[in-house]
Amino acid sequence: GRFHRMVSNTLHNMGNIHAELKQWSEASSCYRQSLAILKRKEEQERSTWLQSKRNETGDISPESLDPHAFVSSMNEDIAFTLQCLGSSLAEVGEFDVSIACFQESIERMKKDDDNVNPDTPSPFVGEVLSQMASIYLNQASGISQKLNWQSHVLLFSGVEGRKSEDPRF
């Protein structure tokens, strides 16, 4: 069906092709569709997992309510898709949504890393942090240029009017 994991993989691969061709909007669309399928599958897994945690009376055990107790088999795929989506959104100037994608991606990979080795973060997390830093740097550079331009306009727009008042001009 259209919500099968193979469809998600195909959409992700199509997103990669669009990204390679620098067709960022199309890539973002494919990644979003892939992500929607993966998250739907994750919810199905979570529901099945919670059902398995019910005791004889039908109540869910308290330890099952711990948000870190459940780690989906989709987690890594979702994290990679979020990274790709974040990258393509940054290319079309959707910086806030891009950063949100990167942050969720990191949180998901940290959850996986905690299950493997909590003292050694993965290179993936470092790569995503680097991508986030690049976005913040580009935003800061743009703000700096605007402020610099505004200060020049303010400083030098009154020069003609001050020439007659101040003999130094």
PyMOL commands that set and color helices and strands:
alter all, ss='L'
color gray80, all
select helices_A, chain A and resi 5-20+24-52+62-65+75-91+95-116+123-157+159-163
alter helices_A, ss='H'
color red, helices_A
deselect
rebuild
show_as cartoon
